[in-house]
Every structure is written in C-alpha cells, then in structure tokens.
C-alpha cells in the first residue's frame, strides 16, 4: 500500500527549491487575502488564517491534484454570510461567537455532503454548472463583494436593506461629506500599492507590501485617534479542536440548504480548477479523489473553528506562475501560517480595516469577468443571457438564490438544447462527400431521397417535435420521397416514448409508399430499437453503416428502376 499522498508521488529533488519559494510567495499573498475573506464571511480575522492551516494540510494528504490550493474563497464565503444572515437565530450576529459556531457547523455539513458524494461517485455533479453559468455566478459574486467593501473604504457605516439601498447609502454619505478621509487614504493607498506593484513588479506580492506599510503608518500616526477602524488584538496560538458549541438542531434543515449551495459550488469550482491545471501540465486528475480531499478539508475547518473552504482558482494560478510543482508548496504555506499564528499575530493589531477592504475590493473586481461575458455573447447569445441573469440575481437578490438559479438555468439550457437541437438534410458534393444543409421544408438529399440528421438523443420531450420536423421536410419535398433515411450517428439513446414516436414515423413513411432506413446507428442503439420492436418495422437491408453507403444504394436502386 502506497502511503505517499497522490499530490507528492514521483517527487524529484530538483523541485524542492521551486516548491519552497512558491510556497513562501503563496503565503505572502494568501495571508492578507484570507484575512480579507473574513470580512466577506463576517467572522473574526484569525478564522481566515485557520482556513489555510489544517484544511490545506488535509487536502494535500487526501487529494489528487498536485497544484490545487484549498482555503478560504470569496464565493463560498459570500454564500455562507448570505445564508446565515437569513436565519432567525437569537445572538446570530456577524463576528460573534455564535456566528462563528454556525459557520463551523456549516463547514462540517459541507464536509459530510462531500464525503457522501465521494462514496457515491458523484463527481459529475460539478458538470451541471456550465462555464457560462459559473462565469455569470462569479461575476455576480464579484460585484457583491467589491461593492460591499466601499463603506469600509470610506469610513462610513454599512447600511441595512437590499443591494440598491446599501449603494444609495454610501452615495449619500459622499454627497453629505460624512467620510473619514484618513480611512479613505488607507483604503485608496492599499489599492494603489497593490495595482502598482502588480504592474511594475508582478512577482512581488503587492498585498503583503500594502499590509506592512499600512500597519507601520497606522501605528506611527495613531490612526485610531483619527477615527480609523483597526483590526485590534488577534488571538495568538493554534485554533482549538472540537465540535462547535451553541448550534440549535432546529436550524438543521435551513443550514443544510446553505451547505448544499456551498457543496455544488465547491465541486464545480474545484473540479474546473484542478482539471484545467492538470491538463496544462499533462497530469491526470481524479475528481472523486479530490472530493475526498475537499471533504477532509471542510471537516478539518469545522473542527478548528473556521468556515468552509474551497479550491481557489486565483491562488492556484499564483502557485503555477511561481513554478510550484506539488502540494509541498501548499504545505510550506501552511508552515508559514503556523509561524504567524504562534509568533506574529501581535503585529496585526494596528492594521486598518480599510486595508483589508482594499484587498477584498480588488479580489471582487478580479471576479468580474467582462472579457468572459463578451466572449460568451459573441459565440452563443442564449448562454450570455443566462450568465447575465445569474450575475444580476446574485448581487441584487442573494448569493444563495443565485446559485440555485444558476443550477436551474443550466439544466433548463441543457433540456432546451436537447428539445430543439440542430437538424439537417444531408446532401452530396461533386466528389461524393456529405454536405449538411438546413432541414427546412423543401430540402432533399437527391430527388426522391431525404437523409435527415438529428443531433440529440430522442426522448419523451423532443419525440413529437422530431417527428413533426421530419414530416414537414417529407411533405414539402420537391420530388415524391421514395427513401427517408435517419442519420442516427448523433443519437446515443432512445427512450420508450421516443421509440413509440419513431415507430409511428416509420408507419407514416410506409403509408406514403416510401422506404425507411437508418444510417450510422451504433450496435447499442440498434439493440434498443429491436427491443422496442421498431427495428422489425422496416427492411433490414436499409440499415447502413455510413451516409456514403446510403447514396450508393439509392443510386443503384434508382438506376435499376428508372
């Protein structure tokens, strides 16, 4: 039995230096980022550091991906905060001990759902969030995240109400001059430093530079005396280990719904991230093994007093850019976090909240994928509409509602494409190659021949439409149809309802004194049609392997009878 973690197997000594450097760089980026994510999850600041301690180590041991970085994530943090805010629980207020306990219970629930998914081999669930829906969802999260940081950047109180009311509140604050200009300076300074460093020295972690400078300046000018909100004392030492206390079991079902939203997002985002980077490096990724790792990571998060974790595309990209090769780089990051928790938390006391707000605002902006939305719009307008609707719902109604809508829209779009797929009448070029033309009334393959191609499985929802489309072409053919051949090369399955409809179509063709045939059907499809009795309704000599065979046989028969 091989006890070496999958993400470390085949390790080469030549990778050690780059992995260590990549891990140190990743820590410099991840530490301020994860502290910023606590403002999204509305948990104490140390909880962010805890997400890249034990959860990261557990994933490195149990997961299969060599590069996937697991820790706090803006999308799942937003789902968490929105979900908990909707629970009517006494004492459940942001940043409170009760809030953190519920957040930890949510992490345990996600870990349990992920474990069930691993045991049942449900890694495919992540495929139900298409790329366009995921882009729309993350764009909506980005808008919600960066707009939610504006009050902290301005030094004004966050307003209650819906998204529009919250934006109007800070706009009014600007108009009335109720800003704290010291806070604004720290916030804008953070944004300028991070963007400037990224442009001038992209390999330098701008966020850590901004954090260090802001702490030094805040301490030297006594920023608190000027009304600047500071992080304050951060608990030193390791997180306590154990089951969260104070959770009311009567809230189990609504919490399970929140956990379900996080669960879908974790599988979809983590699977997409690990697959893309594995393909880039020619590696193989085991999604179900990664789900086991993510399950262990979320369970570890729940037992160490922090919130749900996820695979991070941005931090994984940073690790890849730094030439990290394996999960050892992530383990180095965890060691750095451990040292910070043991010895350096006192240095964080004077960090302004505006600095964290600036970091998180830039993270939110990076999630708004305008280029991706434009690319979708230029190539498939229907999917761009779905992405846009998903984005708007996420930041105006809620993140949890947005992910539910995203799943529903993805499934609706899948059914829509199956219900109304592409269909063609296949003709023949001068050199005998098949030519695909629109299956509109009046189209035919040759005088008296219609080869109809349908690019979807036949099932109960599209069976009637399929037969109507075929009959419309047959009825409007310029010449009386002698042969109707169904190109089944794109049809993998036919359910019972569609089998009955196909049998009715065969009867319709025979009633017009024409012949029915099949081309390109695989053995499994032929076996299915035989069980339905449809295969026995027409001459088996008109089952063809290829479209070229159809043309050859038809020309031979027509030549013999003309």
Secondary structure, DSSP 8 states (H G I E B T S, - for coil): ---S-GGGTT--GGGHHHHHHHHHHHHHHHHHHHHHHHHHHT--HHHHHHTTTHHHHHHHHH---SS--EE--HHHHHHHHHHHHTS--TT--TTSHHHHHHHHHHHHHHHHHHHHHHHTT-GGGGGGS-HHHHHHHHHHHHHHHHHHTHHHHHT-----SSHHHHHHHHHHHHHTT---HHHHHHHHHHHHHHHHHHHH-TTS-HHHHHHHHHHHHHHHHTGGGGT--B------S----S--S---GGGHHHHHHHHHHHHHHHHHHHHHHHHHHHHHTT----HHHHHHHHHHHHHHHHHTT----EE-HHHHHHHHHTT--STHHHHHHHHHHHHIIIIIGGGGTT-BHHHHHHHHHHHHHHH--HHHHHHHHHH-HHHHHHHHHHHHHHHHT-HHHHHHHHHHHHHHHHHHHHHT--EEEEEE-TTS-EEEEE--TT--SBTTEEEEEE-S-B-TTTHHHHHHHHHHHHHT-SS--SEEEEE-TT---B-HHHHHHHHHHHHHHHHTT-EEEEES--HHHHHHHHHHT-GGGS-GGGEESSHHHHHHHHHHHHHHH-
